[in-house]
Amino acid sequence: MSQIPPYEGYIFDLDGTIYLGEIVLPGAVDLLARLRRDGRRVAFLSNNPTKSREQYVTKLTKLGIQASLAEVVNTTYVMVEWLRANAPGATVYPVSEQPLIDELTAAGFSISERADEVDIVIASFDRTFVYHKLQVAFDAIRAGARLVATNPDRFCPVPGGGEPDAAAMIAAIEACTNTRCEVNVGKPSPIMARTVSAMLQLSPERCLMVGDRLLTDIAMGAEAGMDTALVLTGDSTRADLPAAPHQPTYILDNLTALL
């Protein structure tokens, strides 16, 4: 591995990169403390919409990592910002857990289960998914609503395995409505990349994207013009590299290598 130069900004995925479940991963605490001492800008990026940004700050703090609300970007936040810019005043139906519902409500968006009122159906990571939600989404899309999503992940890594993620909700809705999801705001979407670059106030080439997934973290960083570091503590392995559309700039066993 070549020597890793310093960057002005460091963007970290969370699940599988900084922590796994409730366990902080090797090197994370020391690395983040070192970056802050050196005056580097830091952002935390997650495709997981089942927690609010405030919950992420609380979790990182409990794990011994300094974090502020202004440093956290997750897909509930990005979805609300996208709706504000592209569908102000829309009535939505989220197939999601409570954090996205709360964020939409706080931003002033109306939520409805009536097909003739819904402008946009939002598919998301939803462990409370039941047939009724699929029926509402089906009826709304058949009545003309658009389908968008918070993130494209097939599963969310957890200790000992994984949980089916938003891709399962998207697939179920697409299958019964014979439609396609129009917009996905989570990694590897350029929407997410632009949001975090604006938060850091740095151009992409001045940042390093660090994550555990080739198809989301590394793909987003590469497509945005960032250098990327794949950490082998989560989803992707060395065996996945030959088939990946984007190769990482660096491959790390864990975050200790960045020290």
NUZA-892298 format. One record per atom (N, C-alpha, C, O, CB): x, y, z. Coordinates in steps of 0.2 Angstrom, whole numbers, padded with zeros to 4 digits, always signed. Glycine has a CB too. Layout:
XYZ ...
END
This chain:
+0004-0006+0000 +0000+0000+0000 +0004+0006+0000 +0009+0007+0004 -0005+0000+0006 +0003+0011-0004 +0006+0017-0005 +0005+0021+0002 +0000+0021+0005 +0005+0021-0011 +0010+0026+0003 +0009+0031+0009 +0003+0035+0008 +0002+0038+0002 +0015+0035+0009 -0001+0036+0013 -0007+0039+0012 -0006+0047+0014 -0004+0048+0020 -0013+0036+0017 -0007+0051+0010 -0005+0058+0011 -0011+0061+0016 -0016+0058+0016 -0004+0063+0005 -0010+0067+0019 -0015+0070+0023 -0020+0073+0018 -0018+0076+0013 -0012+0075+0028 -0026+0073+0020 -0032+0077+0017 -0035+0082+0021 -0034+0082+0027 -0037+0072+0014 -0038+0087+0018 -0041+0092+0022 -0048+0090+0025 -0049+0092+0030 -0043+0099+0017 -0051+0086+0021 -0057+0083+0024 -0058+0075+0024 -0055+0072+0019 -0063+0086+0020 -0061+0072+0029 -0061+0065+0029 -0069+0064+0030 -0072+0066+0035 -0057+0062+0035 -0071+0060+0026 -0079+0058+0026 -0079+0050+0028 -0076+0046+0024 -0082+0059+0019 -0082+0049+0033 -0082+0042+0036 -0089+0039+0036 -0094+0042+0038 -0080+0042+0043 -0090+0033+0032 -0096+0029+0033 -0096+0027+0041 -0091+0027+0044 -0096+0023+0028 -0102+0025+0043 -0103+0023+0050 -0103+0016+0051 -0098+0012+0054 -0109+0026+0053 -0109+0012+0049 -0110+0005+0050 -0104+0001+0046 -0104+0002+0040 -0117+0003+0048 -0100-0003+0050 -0095-0007+0046 -0089-0003+0046 -0084-0006+0043 -0098-0009+0040 -0088+0003+0047 -0082+0007+0046 -0080+0010+0053 -0074+0009+0055 -0083+0013+0041 -0084+0014+0056 -0083+0017+0063 -0085+0012+0068 -0081+0011+0073 -0086+0023+0064 -0090+0008+0067 -0093+0004+0072 -0097-0002+0069 -0098-0001+0063 -0097+0007+0078 -0098-0007+0073 -0102-0013+0070 -0107-0014+0076 -0104-0017+0081 -0098-0019+0068 -0113-0013+0075 -0118-0013+0081 -0116-0008+0086 -0115-0002+0085 -0118-0020+0084 -0114-0011+0092 -0112-0006+0098 -0105-0007+0099 -0103-0004+0105 -0116-0008+0104 -0101-0009+0095 -0094-0010+0096 -0090-0006+0091 -0091-0006+0085 -0092-0018+0094 -0086-0002+0094 -0082+0003+0090 -0076-0001+0087 -0073-0006+0090 -0079+0009+0095 -0075+0000+0081 -0070-0004+0077 -0063-0001+0078 -0062+0004+0080 -0071-0004+0070 -0058-0006+0077 -0051-0004+0079 -0048+0002+0075 -0049+0003+0069 -0046-0010+0077 -0045+0007+0079 -0042+0013+0076 -0047+0019+0076 -0044+0024+0075 -0040+0011+0070 -0053+0018+0077 -0058+0023+0075 -0057+0029+0080 -0057+0035+0078 -0065+0021+0076 -0057+0027+0087 -0056+0033+0092 -0050+0037+0091 -0050+0043+0091 -0057+0030+0099 -0044+0033+0091 -0038+0037+0090 -0037+0041+0084 -0035+0046+0084 -0032+0032+0091 -0040+0038+0078 -0039+0041+0072 -0043+0048+0072 -0041+0053+0070 -0042+0037+0066 -0050+0048+0075 -0054+0054+0075 -0051+0059+0079 -0051+0065+0078 -0061+0052+0077 -0048+0057+0085 -0045+0062+0089 -0039+0065+0086 -0038+0071+0087 -0043+0058+0096 -0035+0061+0082 -0029+0063+0079 -0031+0068+0074 -0028+0074+0073 -0025+0058+0076 -0036+0067+0070 -0038+0071+0064 -0040+0078+0067 -0039+0083+0064 -0044+0068+0060 -0044+0078+0073 -0046+0084+0076 -0040+0088+0078 -0040+0094+0078 -0051+0083+0081 -0035+0085+0081 -0029+0088+0084 -0025+0092+0078 -0023+0097+0079 -0025+0084+0088 -0026+0088+0072 -0022+0091+0066 -0026+0096+0062 -0024+0099+0057 -0020+0085+0062 -0032+0098+0065 -0036+0103+0062 -0040+0101+0055 -0042+0105+0051 -0032+0109+0060 -0041+0094+0054 -0044+0092+0048 -0052+0092+0049 -0054+0092+0055 -0042+0084+0047 -0055+0093+0044 -0063+0093+0044 -0065+0086+0043 -0062+0082+0039 -0066+0098+0038 -0070+0084+0047 -0073+0078+0047 -0080+0078+0046 -0084+0082+0049 -0071+0074+0054 -0083+0073+0043 -0090+0072+0042 -0092+0064+0043 -0087+0060+0041 -0093+0074+0035 -0097+0063+0045 -0100+0056+0046 -0106+0055+0041 -0110+0059+0041 -0102+0054+0053 -0106+0050+0038 -0110+0049+0032 -0114+0042+0033 -0110+0037+0034 -0107+0049+0025 -0120+0041+0033 -0124+0035+0034 -0130+0034+0029 -0133+0039+0028 -0126+0034+0041 -0130+0028+0026 -0136+0027+0022 -0142+0024+0026 -0147+0023+0024 -0135+0022+0017 -0141+0023+0033 -0146+0020+0037 -0150+0026+0040 -0149+0030+0043 -0142+0017+0043 -0157+0025+0038 -0162+0030+0040 -0166+0029+0046 -0171+0032+0047 -0166+0032+0034 -0164+0024+0050 -0167+0021+0055 -0165+0025+0062 -0168+0024+0067 -0167+0014+0057 -0161+0030+0061 -0159+0034+0067 -0159+0041+0065 -0157+0043+0059 -0152+0032+0070 -0160+0046+0069 -0160+0053+0068 -0152+0055+0068 -0148+0051+0071 -0164+0057+0072 -0151+0061+0066 -0144+0063+0066 -0142+0064+0074 -0137+0063+0075 -0143+0070+0062 -0147+0066+0078 -0146+0067+0085 -0144+0061+0088 -0139+0060+0092 -0152+0070+0088 -0147+0055+0086 -0146+0049+0088 -0139+0046+0086 -0135+0043+0090 -0151+0043+0086 -0136+0048+0080 -0130+0046+0078 -0124+0050+0082 -0119+0047+0084 -0129+0048+0071 -0126+0057+0084 -0121+0060+0088 -0121+0057+0095 -0115+0057+0098 -0123+0068+0089 -0126+0055+0098 -0126+0052+0104 -0123+0046+0104 -0119+0044+0109 -0134+0051+0107 -0124+0042+0099 -0120+0035+0099 -0113+0036+0098 -0109+0033+0102 -0123+0031+0093 -0110+0040+0094 -0103+0042+0093 -0100+0044+0099 -0095+0042+0101 -0102+0047+0087 -0104+0049+0103 -0101+0051+0109 -0100+0046+0114 -0095+0046+0118 -0106+0057+0112 -0105+0041+0115 -0105+0036+0119 -0099+0031+0118 -0096+0028+0122 -0111+0032+0119 -0097+0031+0111 -0092+0026+0109 -0085+0030+0110 -0080+0027+0108 -0093+0024+0102 -0085+0036+0112 -0079+0040+0113 -0076+0044+0108 -0070+0046+0107 -0073+0035+0115 -0081+0045+0103 -0079+0049+0097 -0083+0056+0097 -0089+0056+0097 -0081+0045+0090 -0079+0061+0097 -0082+0068+0097 -0086+0069+0090 -0083+0067+0085 -0077+0073+0097 -0092+0071+0090 -0096+0073+0084 -0101+0078+0086 -0103+0079+0092 -0099+0066+0082 -0103+0082+0081 -0108+0087+0082 -0113+0086+0076 -0112+0082+0071 -0105+0094+0081 -0119+0089+0077 -0125+0088+0072 -0123+0090+0065 -0125+0088+0060 -0131+0092+0075 -0119+0096+0065 -0117+0099+0059 -0112+0094+0055 -0110+0096+0049 -0114+0105+0060 -0109+0089+0058 -0105+0084+0055 -0108+0078+0052 -0105+0074+0049 -0099+0083+0059 -0114+0077+0054 -0118+0071+0052 -0123+0072+0046 -0127+0076+0046 -0122+0068+0058 -0122+0067+0041 -0126+0067+0035 -0129+0060+0035 -0125+0055+0034 -0123+0070+0029 -0136+0060+0035 -0139+0053+0034 -0145+0054+0029 -0146+0059+0027 -0141+0050+0041 -0147+0048+0027 -0152+0049+0022 -0159+0052+0023 -0162+0054+0019 -0153+0042+0019 -0161+0052+0030 -0167+0056+0032 -0166+0063+0030 -0170+0066+0028 -0169+0054+0039 -0160+0066+0032 -0158+0073+0031 -0158+0074+0024 -0161+0079+0021 -0152+0074+0035 -0155+0070+0020 -0154+0071+0013 -0160+0071+0009 -0162+0075+0005 -0149+0066+0010 -0165+0066+0011 -0171+0066+0008 -0175+0072+0009 -0178+0074+0004 -0175+0059+0011 -0175+0074+0015 -0179+0081+0016 -0176+0086+0012 -0180+0090+0010 -0179+0082+0024 -0170+0087+0012 -0167+0092+0008 -0169+0092+0001 -0170+0097-0003 -0159+0093+0009 -0169+0085-0002 -0170+0084-0009 -0178+0086-0010 -0179+0089-0015 -0169+0077-0011 -0182+0084-0006 -0189+0086-0007 -0190+0094-0006 -0194+0096-0010 -0193+0083-0001 -0187+0097-0002 -0187+0104-0001 -0185+0108-0008 -0188+0112-0010 -0183+0107+0004 -0180+0105-0011 -0178+0108-0017 -0182+0106-0024 -0182+0110-0028 -0170+0106-0018 -0184+0100-0024 -0187+0097-0030 -0195+0096-0029 -0198+0095-0034 -0184+0090-0031 -0198+0095-0023 -0205+0094-0023 -0208+0098-0017 -0211+0095-0012 -0206+0087-0022 -0207+0104-0016 -0209+0108-0010 -0217+0108-0010 -0220+0108-0015 -0207+0116-0011 -0220+0107-0004 -0227+0106-0004 -0230+0099-0005 -0236+0099-0005 -0230+0111-0008 -0226+0094-0007 -0228+0088-0009 -0231+0084-0003 -0229+0085+0003 -0222+0084-0012 -0236+0080-0004 -0239+0076+0001 -0235+0069+0000 -0235+0067-0006 -0247+0075+0001 -0233+0066+0005 -0229+0060+0004 -0232+0054+0008 -0235+0055+0013 -0222+0061+0007 -0230+0048+0006 -0231+0042+0010 -0224+0038+0011 -0222+0035+0006 -0237+0038+0007 -0222+0039+0017 -0215+0035+0018 -0216+0028+0021 -0220+0027+0025 -0211+0039+0024 -0213+0023+0017 -0213+0016+0019 -0206+0016+0023 -0201+0014+0020 -0213+0011+0013 -0207+0017+0030 -0201+0019+0033 -0202+0018+0041 -0208+0016+0043 -0198+0026+0032 -0197+0019+0045 -0197+0019+0052 -0198+0026+0054 -0198+0031+0050 -0191+0016+0055 -0199+0027+0061 -0201+0033+0063 -0196+0039+0062 -0199+0045+0061 -0202+0033+0071 -0190+0038+0062 -0185+0044+0061 -0187+0048+0055 -0186+0054+0055 -0178+0042+0061 -0188+0044+0049 -0189+0048+0043 -0196+0052+0044 -0197+0057+0041 -0189+0043+0037 -0201+0048+0047 -0208+0051+0047 -0207+0058+0052 -0210+0063+0050 -0213+0047+0051 -0203+0057+0057 -0202+0063+0061 -0199+0069+0058 -0201+0075+0058 -0198+0061+0067 -0194+0067+0054 -0190+0072+0050 -0194+0076+0045 -0194+0082+0044 -0184+0069+0047 -0198+0072+0041 -0203+0074+0036 -0208+0079+0039 -0210+0084+0037 -0207+0069+0032 -0211+0077+0045 -0216+0081+0049 -0213+0087+0051 -0216+0093+0050 -0219+0077+0054 -0207+0087+0054 -0203+0093+0056 -0202+0098+0051 -0202+0104+0052 -0197+0091+0060 -0201+0095+0045 -0199+0100+0039 -0206+0103+0036 -0205+0107+0031 -0195+0096+0034 -0212+0101+0038 -0218+0103+0036 -0221+0099+0030 -0226+0102+0027 -0217+0110+0033 -0219+0093+0029 -0222+0089+0024 -0228+0086+0026 -0228+0083+0032 -0217+0085+0021 -0233+0086+0022 -0239+0082+0024 -0238+0075+0023 -0236+0073+0017 -0246+0085+0021 -0241+0070+0027 -0241+0063+0026 -0248+0060+0026 -0252+0062+0030 -0236+0060+0032 -0249+0056+0021 -0256+0054+0020 -0256+0047+0017 -0251+0044+0014 -0260+0058+0015 -0261+0043+0019 -0262+0036+0017 -0267+0036+0011 -0269+0030+0009 -0264+0031+0022 -0270+0041+0009 -0275+0042+0004 -0272+0042-0003 -0268+0047-0004 -0280+0048+0005 -0273+0037-0007 -0270+0037-0014 -0271+0043-0018 -0266+0045-0021 -0273+0031-0017 -0276+0046-0017 -0278+0052-0021 -0274+0059-0019 -0274+0064-0022 -0285+0054-0022 -0271+0058-0013 -0268+0064-0010 -0260+0063-0010 -0257+0068-0010 -0270+0065-0002 -0258+0057-0011 -0250+0056-0011 -0247+0058-0018 -0249+0056-0023 -0249+0049-0009 -0242+0062-0017 -0238+0064-0023 -0232+0060-0024 -0230+0058-0029 -0236+0072-0022 -0229+0058-0018 -0223+0054-0018 -0223+0049-0013 -0224+0050-0007 -0217+0059-0017 -0221+0043-0015 -0220+0037-0010 -0212+0036-0009 -0209+0036-0014 -0223+0030-0013 -0211+0036-0003 -0203+0035-0001 -0202+0028+0002 -0205+0027+0007 -0201+0041+0004 -0198+0025-0002 -0196+0018+0001 -0190+0019+0005 -0185+0022+0003 -0195+0013-0005 -0190+0015+0010 -0184+0016+0015 -0183+0009+0019 -0187+0005+0018 -0185+0022+0020 -0177+0009+0023 -0176+0004+0027 -0182+0003+0032 -0182+0008+0036 -0169+0004+0031 -0185-0002+0032 -0191-0002+0037 -0192-0009+0040 -0195-0014+0037 -0197+0000+0033 -0190-0010+0046 -0191-0016+0050 -0198-0017+0052 -0200-0022+0056 -0186-0017+0055 -0203-0012+0051 -0210-0012+0053 -0214-0013+0047 -0220-0012+0047 -0212-0006+0057 -0211-0015+0041 -0215-0016+0035 -0220-0022+0036 -0219-0027+0038 -0210-0018+0030 -0226-0020+0034 -0232-0025+0034 -0236-0024+0027 -0234-0019+0023 -0236-0023+0040 -0240-0028+0026 -0244-0028+0020 -0248-0022+0019 -0248-0019+0013 -0249-0034+0019 -0250-0019+0024 -0254-0013+0023 -0250-0007+0020 -0253-0004+0016 -0257-0010+0030 -0244-0007+0022 -0239-0002+0019 -0238-0003+0012 -0238+0002+0008 -0233-0002+0023 -0238-0009+0010 -0237-0011+0003 -0243-0009-0001 -0243-0006-0007 -0235-0018+0002 -0249-0010+0002 -0255-0008-0001 -0256-0001-0003 -0258+0001-0008 -0261-0011+0003 -0254+0003+0003 -0255+0010+0002 -0250+0013-0004 -0252+0017-0008 -0253+0014+0009 -0244+0010-0004 -0239+0012-0009 -0242+0010-0016 -0241+0014-0020 -0232+0009-0008 -0244+0004-0016 -0247+0002-0023 -0253+0006-0025 -0253+0008-0031 -0250-0005-0022 -0258+0008-0021 -0263+0012-0023 -0261+0019-0025 -0263+0022-0030 -0268+0013-0017 -0256+0022-0021 -0254+0029-0022 -0250+0029-0029 -0252+0034-0033 -0249+0031-0017 -0246+0024-0030 -0242+0024-0037 -0247+0023-0043 -0246+0026-0048 -0237+0019-0037 -0252+0019-0042 -0257+0017-0047 -0261+0024-0048 -0264+0025-0054 -0261+0011-0045 -0261+0028-0043 -0265+0034-0044 -0261+0040-0047 -0263+0045-0048 -0268+0036-0037 -0254+0039-0048 -0250+0044-0051 -0244+0046-0047 -0240+0050-0049 -0254+0049-0053 -0243+0043-0040 -0238+0046-0036 -0231+0043-0039 -0231+0038-0042 -0239+0043-0029 -0226+0047-0038 -0219+0045-0039 -0216+0041-0034 -0218+0041-0028 -0215+0051-0041 -0211+0036-0036 -0207+0032-0031 -0200+0035-0030 -0197+0035-0035 -0208+0025-0033 -0198+0036-0024 -0191+0038-0023 -0189+0034-0017 -0193+0031-0014 -0190+0046-0022 -0182+0034-0016 -0180+0030-0010 -0174+0034-0006 -0171+0038-0009 -0177+0023-0013 -0173+0032+0000 -0168+0035+0004 -0161+0032+0003 -0156+0035+0003 -0170+0034+0011 -0161+0025+0001 -0155+0022+0000 -0156+0015-0004 -0161+0012-0003 -0151+0020+0007 -0150+0013-0007 -0151+0007-0012 -0148+0000-0008 -0148-0005-0012 -0148+0008-0018 -0146+0001-0002 -0143-0005+0001 -0147-0011+0001 -0153-0011+0003 -0141-0003+0008 -0144-0017+0000 -0148-0023+0000 -0148-0026+0008 -0153-0029+0009 -0144-0029-0004 -0143-0024+0012 -0144-0026+0019 -0139-0021+0023 -0135-0018+0020 -0141-0034+0020 -0141-0021+0029 -0137-0017+0034 -0133-0022+0038 -0136-0026+0041 -0142-0013+0038 -0126-0021+0038 -0122-0026+0042 -0123-0025+0050 -0124-0019+0052 -0115-0025+0041 -0124-0030+0053 -0125-0031+0061 -0120-0036+0063 -0118-0041+0059 -0132-0031+0063 -0118-0036+0069 -0114-0041+0072 -0117-0048+0070 -0123-0050+0072 -0113-0041+0079 -0113-0052+0067 -0116-0059+0066 -0120-0060+0059 -0122-0066+0058 -0120-0062+0071 -0120-0055+0056 -0124-0055+0049 -0127-0049+0047 -0123-0044+0046 -0130-0060+0050 -0133-0048+0045 -0136-0042+0042 -0144-0042+0043 -0147-0047+0044 -0134-0041+0035 -0146-0036+0041 -0154-0035+0041 -0156-0033+0034 -0152-0029+0031 -0156-0031+0046 -0161-0036+0031 -0163-0033+0025 -0165-0026+0025 -0168-0023+0030 -0170-0037+0022 -0162-0022+0020 -0162-0015+0020 -0167-0012+0015 -0172-0016+0013 -0155-0012+0018 -0166-0006+0013 -0171-0003+0009 -0172-0006+0002 -0178-0005-0001 -0169+0004+0008 -0167-0009-0001 -0168-0012-0007 -0174-0017-0007 -0177-0018-0013 -0162-0016-0009 -0175-0021-0002 -0181-0025-0001 -0187-0022-0002 -0192-0024-0005 -0180-0029+0005 -0188-0016+0001 -0194-0012+0001 -0195-0009-0006 -0201-0009-0009 -0194-0006+0006 -0190-0007-0009 -0190-0004-0016 -0192-0010-0021 -0197-0009-0025 -0183-0001-0019 -0189-0016-0020 -0191-0021-0025 -0198-0023-0024 -0202-0025-0029 -0186-0027-0023 -0201-0024-0018 -0208-0026-0017 -0213-0021-0020 -0217-0023-0023 -0209-0026-0009 -0211-0014-0019 -0216-0009-0022 -0215-0009-0030 -0220-0009-0034 -0214-0002-0020 -0209-0010-0033 -0208-0010-0040 -0211-0016-0043 -0214-0015-0048 -0200-0010-0042 -0211-0022-0039 -0214-0028-0042 -0221-0027-0043 -0224-0030-0048 -0212-0034-0038 -0225-0025-0038 -0232-0025-0039 -0235-0019-0043 -0241-0019-0045 -0235-0025-0032 -0231-0014-0044 -0233-0008-0047 -0231-0008-0054 -0233-0003-0058 -0232-0002-0044 -0226-0012-0056 -0223-0012-0063 -0220-0005-0064 -0221-0002-0070 -0228-0014-0068 -0217-0002-0059 -0214+0005-0060 -0207+0004-0058 -0204-0001-0055 -0218+0010-0056 -0203+0010-0058 -0196+0010-0056 -0195+0016-0052 -0198+0021-0052 -0191+0011-0062 -0190+0015-0047 -0189+0020-0042 -0185+0026-0046 -0180+0024-0050 -0184+0018-0036 -0187+0032-0046 -0185+0037-0050 -0178+0040-0047 -0173+0042-0050 -0190+0043-0050 -0178+0041-0040 -0172+0044-0037 -0170+0041-0031 -0175+0038-0027 -0174+0052-0035 -0164+0040-0030 -0161+0037-0023 -0156+0042-0021 -0151+0043-0024 -0158+0030-0025 -0158+0045-0015 -0153+0050-0012 -0147+0048-0009 -0143+0052-0007 -0158+0054-0008 -0147+0041-0007 -0141+0039-0003 -0136+0037-0007 -0136+0036-0013 -0144+0033+0001 -0130+0035-0004 -0124+0033-0007 -0126+0027-0012 -0130+0023-0010 -0119+0031-0002 -0124+0027-0018 -0118+0031-0021 -0121+0037-0025 -0117+0040-0029 -0114+0027-0026 -0127+0040-0023 -0130+0045-0027 -0125+0051-0026 -0123+0053-0021 -0137+0047-0024 -0125+0055-0032 -0121+0062-0032 -0125+0067-0027 -0122+0071-0025 -0121+0064-0039 -0131+0065-0026 -0135+0070-0021 -0132+0070-0014 -0131+0075-0011 -0143+0068-0021 -0130+0064-0012 -0127+0063-0006 -0120+0066-0006 -0118+0069-0001 -0126+0055-0004 -0116+0065-0011 -0109+0068-0012 -0110+0075-0011 -0105+0078-0008 -0106+0065-0018 -0114+0078-0015 -0115+0086-0015 -0116+0088-0008 -0114+0093-0006 -0120+0088-0020 -0121+0085-0005 -0123+0087+0002 -0117+0087+0007 -0116+0092+0010 -0129+0082+0005 -0113+0082+0007 -0108+0081+0012 -0102+0086+0010 -0099+0089+0014 -0105+0074+0012 -0101+0087+0003 -0096+0092+0001 -0098+0099+0003 -0093+0103+0005 -0095+0092-0007 -0104+0101+0003 -0106+0107+0005 -0106+0108+0012 -0104+0114+0015 -0114+0108+0002 -0107+0103+0016 -0107+0103+0023 -0099+0104+0025 -0098+0108+0030 -0109+0097+0026 -0095+0101+0022 -0088+0102+0024 -0085+0108+0021 -0080+0111+0023 -0084+0096+0021 -0088+0111+0016 -0086+0117+0012 -0079+0116+0009 -0074+0120+0009 -0085+0123+0017 -0078+0110+0006 -0072+0108+0003 -0074+0104-0004 -0079+0101-0005 -0068+0103+0007 -0070+0105-0009 -0071+0102-0015 -0069+0095-0015 -0065+0093-0010 -0067+0105-0021 -0072+0090-0019 -0071+0083-0018 -0064+0081-0018 -0062+0076-0014 -0075+0080-0023 -0060+0084-0022 -0053+0082-0023 -0049+0083-0017 -0043+0081-0016 -0050+0085-0029 -0052+0087-0012 -0048+0089-0006 -0050+0084+0000 -0048+0085+0006 -0049+0096-0004 -0054+0079-0002 -0057+0075+0003 -0055+0067+0002 -0054+0065-0003 -0065+0075+0004 -0055+0063+0008 -0055+0056+0007 -0061+0053+0010 -0063+0054+0015 -0049+0054+0011 -0064+0049+0005 -0070+0045+0007 -0068+0038+0010 -0065+0034+0007 -0075+0044+0001 -0070+0037+0016 -0068+0030+0020 -0074+0026+0021 -0079+0029+0024 -0064+0032+0026 -0074+0020+0018 -0080+0016+0020 -0079+0009+0018 -0073+0007+0016 -0086+0018+0015 -0084+0004+0020 -0083-0003+0020 -0086-0006+0014 -0086-0012+0013 -0085-0006+0026 -0090-0002+0010 -0094-0005+0004 -0091-0002-0003 -0091+0004-0004 -0101-0003+0005 -0090-0007-0007 -0087-0005-0014 -0093-0002-0018 -0091+0003-0021 -0084-0011-0017 -0099-0004-0017 -0104-0002-0022 -0108+0004-0019 -0112+0007-0023 -0109-0007-0023 -0106+0007-0013 -0109+0013-0011 -0104+0018-0009 -0103+0023-0012 -0114+0011-0005 -0100+0016-0004 -0095+0021-0001 -0090+0023-0007 -0089+0029-0008 -0092+0019+0005 -0087+0018-0009 -0081+0019-0014 -0084+0021-0021 -0081+0025-0024 -0077+0012-0015 -0090+0019-0023 -0092+0021-0029 -0094+0028-0029 -0093+0032-0033 -0099+0017-0031 -0097+0030-0023 -0099+0038-0022 -0093+0042-0023 -0093+0047-0026 -0103+0039-0016 -0088+0040-0019 -0082+0044-0018 -0079+0045-0025 -0077+0050-0027 -0077+0041-0013 -0078+0039-0028 -0074+0039-0035 -0078+0043-0040 -0075+0047-0044 -0074+0032-0037 -0085+0042-0040 -0089+0046-0045 -0089+0054-0044 -0090+0058-0048 -0096+0043-0045 -0088+0055-0037 -0088+0063-0036 -0081+0066-0036 -0081+0072-0036 -0090+0063-0028 -0076+0062-0038 -0069+0064-0038 -0065+0064-0032 -0060+0068-0032 -0070+0071-0041 -0067+0060-0027 -0063+0060-0021 -0059+0054-0021 -0060+0049-0025 -0068+0059-0015 -0053+0054-0018 -0049+0048-0016 -0053+0044-0011 -0057+0047-0008 -0042+0050-0014 -0052+0037-0011 -0056+0033-0007 -0052+0028-0004 -0047+0026-0006 -0062+0029-0012 -0054+0026+0002 -0051+0021+0006 -0056+0015+0008 -0061+0017+0012 -0047+0024+0012 -0055+0009+0006 -0059+0004+0008 -0057+0000+0014 -0051-0002+0014 -0060-0002+0002 -0061+0000+0019 -0059-0003+0025 -0062-0010+0026 -0068-0011+0024 -0060+0001+0032 -0058-0015+0027 -0061-0022+0027 -0064-0025+0034 -0062-0030+0036 -0055-0027+0025 -0068-0020+0037 -0071-0022+0043 -0078-0022+0043 -0082-0023+0048 -0069-0016+0048 -0081-0022+0036 -0088-0023+0036 -0090-0027+0030 -0090-0033+0030 -0091-0016+0035 -0093-0024+0025 -0097-0028+0020 -0092-0031+0014 -0092-0037+0013 -0102-0024+0016 -0088-0027+0011 -0084-0029+0005 -0077-0032+0008 -0074-0031+0013 -0082-0023+0001 -0075-0037+0004 -0069-0041+0005 -0064-0040-0001 -0066-0037-0006 -0070-0048+0006 -0058-0042+0000 -0053-0042-0006 -0056-0046-0012 -0054-0044-0018 -0046-0045-0004 -0060-0051-0010 -0062-0055-0016 -0067-0052-0020 -0068-0054-0026 -0065-0062-0013 -0070-0046-0017 -0075-0042-0021 -0072-0037-0026 -0075-0035-0030 -0080-0039-0016 -0065-0036-0025 -0062-0031-0029 -0062-0032-0036 -0064-0027-0040 -0055-0030-0026 -0061-0038-0039 -0060-0038-0046 -0067-0036-0050 -0066-0034-0056 -0058-0045-0048 -0072-0037-0047 -0079-0036-0050 -0081-0029-0049 -0086-0027-0052 -0084-0041-0048 -0078-0025-0045 -0081-0019-0043 -0080-0014-0048 -0074-0014-0052 -0077-0016-0036 -0085-0010-0050 -0084-0005-0055 -0079+0001-0054 -0076+0004-0058 -0091-0002-0057 -0078+0002-0047 -0073+0007-0045 -0068+0004-0040 -0070+0001-0035 -0077+0013-0042 -0062+0005-0041 -0057+0003-0037 -0055+0008-0032 -0054+0014-0034 -0051+0000-0041 -0054+0006-0025 -0052+0011-0020 -0045+0013-0021 -0041+0010-0024 -0053+0008-0013 -0044+0019-0019 -0037+0022-0019 -0032+0018-0014 -0027+0017-0016 -0037+0030-0018 -0035+0017-0009 -0032+0013-0003 -0036+0007-0001 -0042+0008-0001 -0030+0018+0002 -0033+0002+0001 -0036-0004+0005 -0033-0005+0011 -0027-0006+0012 -0036-0010+0000 -0038-0004+0017 -0035-0005+0024 -0038-0010+0027 -0044-0012+0027 -0037+0002+0027 -0034-0014+0031 -0037-0019+0036 -0042-0016+0041 -0047-0019+0042 -0032-0023+0039 -0040-0010+0043 -0045-0006+0048 -0042+0001+0048 -0037+0003+0045 -0045-0009+0055 -0045+0005+0052 -0044+0012+0052 -0037+0014+0055 -0035+0019+0054 -0049+0016+0056 -0034+0009+0059 -0027+0010+0062 -0022+0012+0056 -0018+0016+0057 -0025+0004+0065 -0023+0010+0050 -0019+0011+0045 -0019+0019+0043 -0013+0021+0040 -0021+0007+0038 -0024+0022+0044 -0024+0029+0043 -0020+0033+0048 -0019+0039+0047 -0031+0032+0042 -0019+0030+0053 -0015+0034+0058 -0007+0035+0056 -0003+0038+0060 -0015+0030+0065 
END
